[in-house]
Amino acid sequence: MQYESRRRDKEDLYWKLGTEEFRKMLAGLQKCEPFMQQFRTWKDVIKFMRKGTSQDPRKSEVLRAILQAFASNNDPRWHNILLAIFWPGLCSIDKRKAKWDENDEERWQNITTTFIEVICRIDLSKRSERLVQKIYNDTVHRFYDRCSRAWKNIGVETTADEAELIELAGGAEDLNFDLIELHEAQETAIERLREYLVAGRIKEPDFHLLVGTRIYGKTIREYAREAGINYQTAKKRRQRAEAALRLVEWWKP
């Protein structure tokens, strides 16, 4: 149930950013940084940071403002704001490198702890551009170092070579957080349907049909063609699957 737990953590984090104390932090930042005045809420900031790719120089401008504010007062609440901005990127590291630490909860805790270490150590006098890539890459490398120390302590050989590490960090050159978050949402939805399948609450044909039409947005006609069944059969199967899913969701505690 790690997906459900992660979803609740994310919702709690986003709720926190909407509270009065965080609204005051944004207002204070806007007094010092005119560029930030275009944002009404932290939700607007996050939405801006998710659009397009990490190479947009305006994203470094936002991060510079936040990191400078953090450096001036060391208020740990800035951690929450940066964590919300980078959430999809951190989830991407977590999914792609699950083999580095097979304990789901410990792995996520180590990734977020590593991320906080990175933003605390960043020196804007040495690097003030391409900050999304800088923070993402440093998090990957420091997380790998953390895992390497753990492997060494228990006598396990390194499970990643330098080429693999470079390939993973290289993904930051053109990060698209919107796309990452879409994939995260799709995987979460698929995992939930798979849990229903394993529990016997829906049948396997229902699972495949719901994944195809509900999650990946295929039409019933497209799904019928790919599955090799006629349209009417697919339509009735979809109706039965939706009815079964509504019943499952209704009874779910």
N, C-alpha and C positions, 0 to 999 in steps of 0.2 A: 504493500500500500504506500510505497514511497512517493508515487505520483500524487496521491491525494494529500499527503502531508506537505509536499512541496507546494502544491496549489494553495493550501491554507496559509502557509508561510508567506507566499507572494501576496495573497489578498490582505493579510495583516500588515505587511510592509506598505502596500499602496494605501491602505486606510490611514496608516500613521502619517503619511506624507500629506494627507488632506486635513490634518488637525491644525488648530490655531497656531501652535508653536512653530510648526513647519511653514505655515503661511507667512509668519513674521520673519522667518529666516530668508525666504524668497524676497520679501519686501526690502529687507536690509541689504541683500545682494544687489537688488535693482538700483538702490541709491548710489552704489559704487560702480556698477557696471551697466551703462545705458543699453548695451546689447540685450540684456536680460529683461528689459521692460516690455518686450513683445510677448512675454509669457504671463498668463494670468495665474496659473497654478503649476505645481511641480508635475502634474499630469501632462500639461502642455510641453514642459521641458523634455520629459521622457518621450513623448510622441515625436518631438523634433529630432531627438537623438536616435530614434529608431528608423526614421525615414532615410532612404538612399543608402549610401555606403559610408564606411568609416573614413574614407579619404576626403570627405567634405571638410574644408578648413574651418568652417563655422562651428563644427562640433568641438574642435580643439579650443575655440574661443569660450564655449560654454564650460568645458572642463577646466580651463585655466582659471575662470572666475570662481568656480566651486573649490578647486584645490588651493587657490590663494586664500580664500576665506577660511578654509580648514587650517591652513598653515598659520594663520594669524591668531586663531583662538583655540585650536586643538579640540574643538567641540565634537564629540563622537557622533552626534546626530548627522554630521555630514557623511558618515559611513553609510547610513541608511539611504541617503539620496543617491550616492554613487553605486551602492549595491542594486538599487532599483533600476538605474540606468544600464548597468552591465548585466542584469539578471539573465537575459537570453544568451549572452556570450559565456557566462559561467555555466549555464545549463548545457551548452554545447560542449565545453571541456569535460563536464561530468559524464555526459553520454559517450563521448568519443574515447575517453580514456578510463572506462570502468575497470579495465583489466589491471590498471595500476594499483587499484585498491578495491577489492571485491566487496568490502563492507559499505553498503550504499550510504548509510548515515554518516559514517566516519569520513568517507570520501568527500561528501558534500561539505561537511564541517571543515575539512582540511582545505578545500578549494576556497571557501569563503574567507577563512582565516588568512590564507595566503594572499588573497585579493586585498584584504585590509592592510596587510604588511606592505604590499606594493604601493598602495596609495599613500601610506604614511611615509614612505621612503623616497617618493618621487621628487626630483630636484628640477623645478621649472627653469632655473637659470641655465641648466645644461640641456634641457629638452622641453620645448614649449609648443612644438608642432607635432602633428600626427599622434596625438595623445591617446586616441582610442587604440591604435595599434600598439603603442608603447605599453599601455597598461595591460592589454590582453596578452601580449608576448611575454612580458615580465611575469605575469601570473602563471602562464604555462610553464616557464622555465623554473620558477621557484617551487611550484607544485611538484614538478619532476624531481627537483633536488630534495624536497621533503620526503617523497616516496623512496628515493634512492637511499636516503639515510635509514629509513625504516627497513628496507630490504636488506641492507648491510647488517643491521642490528640482529636480524633473525637468520642471517646466513643464506639469503636468497639472491640468486644472480639477477643482475639488472634485466628487466623485461622490456626495455625499449632502447633502441640504438639512436645515434645522433641524427641519422637521416629521418627517422620517424618523428623525432622531436622538432626538427626543422620544418617538416611537412605540416605538423600540427600548428606550430606558431605561425607559419606562412599563411594560414587561413585568415589572419588578421589584416592582410594587405587589402582586402576588399570585403570586410564584414558587412552583412546586411542583417541588422537585428530584427527587422520586421519579418524577414523570411525565416530566420532562426526561431522566432517566437511562434510563427505559424506551424513549423515542423514540430515544435515542442507541444503545442496544443493538439496537433493531430496524433502524436505518439501517446499523449495522455488519454485521449478519447479511445484510441485503439486498445490501449492497455485495459481500460475499464470494460470495454466490450469483451476482451479476452477473458477477464475475470468472470463475467457472466457466462461465457461459453464453458469454461472449466467447471464452474459450479452447476452446470446443467440447466441454467435458466433460459438460455437461448440455444438453438441448434446451429451446427456448423454452417449450413447454407445461409441461415439468417445472419451469422457473423460476417461472412464474406460479402453479402449483399449490403449490409449496413456500413461496412468499411468503405465499400466502393461508392455508394450513393450518398451516405450521410457525411462521411469524412473527406473523401476525395472529390465530391461534387459531380459524379457521373450521373447522367440521366438514366432512367430505367431502361430506355431503349439501348443506350450504350452498354449498360451492364449486361442486358440480355444477349446482345451480339457477342460480347467477350466471353460470356459463360456458355454460349451455345444453346440457349433456350429461347422459346418464343416470347414475344413481348407480354402477352396476357399472363403467361405463367410467372414471368418476372414481376409483373404488377401485383398479382395476388400474393406472391411470396413477400414482396415489400410490405404490403398491407398487414400480413400476418406477423412479419418481423417487427413492425412498428407497434402493433398491438401487444406483442410479447414484451417489447422493451418498455412500453408505458406501464405494464403490469409490474415489471421488475423494479422500475424506478419508484413506483407508487409504494411498493412494499419495502423498499430499501430504508433501513433505519437511519 
